[in-house]
Amino acid sequence: MTTPPTLSEKQETLYRFPYSHTALELVPDNRDLFRVRLCWLRGKGIRAVFETTAFRPIAEVTLRGQTFPVYLNQHSRKKRDRIVLAGRRKTATASRAALRFLVFIEGREDTLAWTWRVGATAPALAATPLTDTPDTIRLRLPFLPGQPQVFSLALGLEERALAVWSKELVATLVSKTEGVSPEVRENAIELVHTHAQLGGEGATLGWETRLALAKTEADVHQALRAHAALVADTRQRRAETHEPFLWELSTQAALGLMEEGRVRKRGVDRLSYCLDENRTAAGEGTDAALAATALLGRYYLTGDDALRRRARLLGRGVCDYQVTSEESPHWGAIWDVHWQERRFEDIHGQPTVSTAATARAATGLHILHAHFQTELLSRTAIGAAQWLLLRMDKDGFLQGERFHEGGEALPHVSPWAVGEALIPLVETFRRTNNETFLRAALRSVANIEEGMELATLAPDVASTQQLAALVEGVLMVSREYESERMIALAKEVATLLRTRRRPDGSLGDPLHPDENLLATLAGAQAAIALSRVDKDHRWLLLALRALRAAKSLAGDELNALPVATLTRLTQLPLALLLAVGALGSHCSADREKLAVLRQWQTFAPEPAAWEYLQVTTPEGEPVDYLPLVCPTTLQVLIPVIAPPGTKLLKIVKNQREPMMRNLLNGTLDTRAELIPLGDGSEAMIGVFLADT
């Protein structure tokens, strides 16, 4: 076997990649080594973005306390879109004591994926004395001389993505190794991996770079968001198990909401969830109005009147938490916690009211009023919406996220918090036809859109729940006009959510690292909302993976979770099945009533349907499905989510296999054929219309 030629025996080499202006230039250096330049080609010109030198090597390795610069001296093109760089660095006088480096670079459409494999030979480990200093790999892309601007984006738990902008060209860099984040140090972007295992097969570390034109700072942020979201999508790991879990998860969470020990009577016709023997709650951490809507949805499915009765009593109980004093500057707001001695406060024991808790209460009360037609619920919801309206400034942003009892706003308000207020404002407009509420919502959306276009809204100050609420709020406002610009804005905000995805499907929150479960459920809720306006399967995939991760994070003891978490665990699995049903031809979903609308037909839950309809795999294994019945024609619409690899289903109605129309491919047959969700590695889906 011949030794590969070193670069110094040749001229400069320029590796180009398919469909790219990006190229990698290898420039001969001393001692049979070469420098690496990352370049942008345009016409006949070539422009370097990063360049390594003898004093600024592409990498450094610390082995047993000794630091060795990394210089590469071999290269080869393996495929049209793949090249390999390699090098070797001696660590001692022994001939076989060395560090070995291998770099695989795959490029296409101006995106380069770098995969490093760094290892130490056994003689190198034996020749180096043990120290307390951990073995470290430091990868580096040095800047060229100049003053480039560097931007960062928080991705999740202590992870960030970086962008370098100079002369209308932006280079974004995202780590592909979990727990390793790029940082700027000494005029270079570095990726540092501590406690690396250099023995055996060595350590593997990766990053991904992308070059693009960017004339404005907003273009830079958009490129950074898009790149980080794409990398987060590609880092997703396949689930270890694909057993059906949606229906079981929703049922177990609903049982937690119905526990007798969780509630306490407040008068004759009111209930509240209790925190302890002295306190009951309706706001933050509980969101009792939304919990009541979740129970109401379960009532539609099962017909259990106990669910409906508790939903009504909880809704009336929330009304007791409203500020009704005319002298108070917060007339209409909803308190979080109530003490037995008639004292109200927040969850931390302070006399403050929350805009988020008030907005969620107003939303839930509007839904409850639509079912029960109780004036008290409507009046309380409208009062809460009016308080939210008065808490907005002239630009449509909230003056604060929390307000002291005396009226002043607490500091450190996030402009993204207004997303929570958009939903109750639109709901109040629908109930009252008062355009003041809608105009306020439109003003907020317009200024958010302008802030993102001008890059004046920093995403690092937005929690994951705020971003998810903003997606839902913008789409709610959009439903009044079906504005393409608002839908595009919602997708752009959802891109920020995608950047916070973790490999297991959960979502992180850089502002609240201990609230991963709530952040994951919020991300699933936003993805389901987006599936209404964008039929791309990636949103349903995001929601499915998030719910599967949430089930893992919640564990087996769901009863120990807060009420607000149980509410989402009850609602979202059913909402995901409804979203699958909305993929059928001429179908749309009504999440409030758990119904699917198809042309003139309304398919709603019928408790008896579970008795005469069974859906399984041909082998008799269960799947997740939701039977919805049209009361006029008695046809049954069945959205189904099945494990990957399931091609056919066995559907039995009244002890026989009915003729069914497949609403995804238009066929009419007794066989129920499924289609893959995305690439089919996570689930198979189907929407069927069974005749009587």
Stockholm file with secondary structure:
# STOCKHOLM 1.0

chainA/1-692         MTTPPTLSEKQETLYRFPYSHTALELVPDNRDLFRVRLCWLRGKGIRAVFETTAFRPIAEVTLRGQTFPVYLNQHSRKKRDRIVLAGRRKTATASRAALRFLVFIEGREDTLAWTWRVGATAPALAATPLTDTPDTIRLRLPFLPGQPQVFSLALGLEERALAVWSKELVATLVSKTEGVSPEVRENAIELVHTHAQLGGEGATLGWETRLALAKTEADVHQALRAHAALVADTRQRRAETHEPFLWELSTQAALGLMEEGRVRKRGVDRLSYCLDENRTAAGEGTDAALAATALLGRYYLTGDDALRRRARLLGRGVCDYQVTSEESPHWGAIWDVHWQERRFEDIHGQPTVSTAATARAATGLHILHAHFQTELLSRTAIGAAQWLLLRMDKDGFLQGERFHEGGEALPHVSPWAVGEALIPLVETFRRTNNETFLRAALRSVANIEEGMELATLAPDVASTQQLAALVEGVLMVSREYESERMIALAKEVATLLRTRRRPDGSLGDPLHPDENLLATLAGAQAAIALSRVDKDHRWLLLALRALRAAKSLAGDELNALPVATLTRLTQLPLALLLAVGALGSHCSADREKLAVLRQWQTFAPEPAAWEYLQVTTPEGEPVDYLPLVCPTTLQVLIPVIAPPGTKLLKIVKNQREPMMRNLLNGTLDTRAELIPLGDGSEAMIGVFLADT
#=GR chainA/1-692 SS CCCCCCGGGSCCEEEECTTCSEEEEEEECSTTCEEEEEEEEETTEEEEEEECCSSSCSEEEEETTEEEEECBCEEEEEETTEEEEEEEEECSSSTTCEEEEEEEEEEETTEEEEEEEEEECHHHHHHSCCCSSCCEEEEEEEBCSSCCEEEEEECSSSCEEEEEEETTEEEEEEECSTTCCEEECSSEEEEEEESCCCSTTCEEEEEEEEEEECSSHHHHHHHHHHHHHHHHHHTCCCCSCCCCCHHHHHHHHHHHHTCGGGEEECSSSCEEEESSSSEEESSTTTCHHHHHHHHHHHHHHHCCHHHHHHHHHHHHHHHTTBCCCTTSTTTTCBCSEEETTSCEECTTSSSEEEHHHHHHHHHHHHHHHHHHCCHHHHHHHHHHHHHHHHTBCTTSCBSCSEEETTSCBCSCCCGGGGHHHHHHHHHHHHHHCCHHHHHHHHHHHHHHHHHHHTTCSCGGGCCHHHHHHHHHHHHHHHTTTCCHHHHHHHHHHHHHHHHTBCTTSCBCCSSCTTCHHHHHHHHHHHHHHHTTTCCCHHHHHHHHHHHHHHHHHHCSCGGGSCHHHHHHHHHHHHHHHHHHHTTSTTEEEETTTTEEEETTEEEEECTTHHHHEEEECTTSCBCEECCEECTTTCCEEEEEEECTTCCEEEEEETTBCCCEEETTTCCEESSEECEESTTTTSCEEEEEEECC
#=GC SS_cons         CCCCCCGGGSCCEEEECTTCSEEEEEEECSTTCEEEEEEEEETTEEEEEEECCSSSCSEEEEETTEEEEECBCEEEEEETTEEEEEEEEECSSSTTCEEEEEEEEEEETTEEEEEEEEEECHHHHHHSCCCSSCCEEEEEEEBCSSCCEEEEEECSSSCEEEEEEETTEEEEEEECSTTCCEEECSSEEEEEEESCCCSTTCEEEEEEEEEEECSSHHHHHHHHHHHHHHHHHHTCCCCSCCCCCHHHHHHHHHHHHTCGGGEEECSSSCEEEESSSSEEESSTTTCHHHHHHHHHHHHHHHCCHHHHHHHHHHHHHHHTTBCCCTTSTTTTCBCSEEETTSCEECTTSSSEEEHHHHHHHHHHHHHHHHHHCCHHHHHHHHHHHHHHHHTBCTTSCBSCSEEETTSCBCSCCCGGGGHHHHHHHHHHHHHHCCHHHHHHHHHHHHHHHHHHHTTCSCGGGCCHHHHHHHHHHHHHHHTTTCCHHHHHHHHHHHHHHHHTBCTTSCBCCSSCTTCHHHHHHHHHHHHHHHTTTCCCHHHHHHHHHHHHHHHHHHCSCGGGSCHHHHHHHHHHHHHHHHHHHTTSTTEEEETTTTEEEETTEEEEECTTHHHHEEEECTTSCBCEECCEECTTTCCEEEEEEECTTCCEEEEEETTBCCCEEETTTCCEESSEECEESTTTTSCEEEEEEECC
//
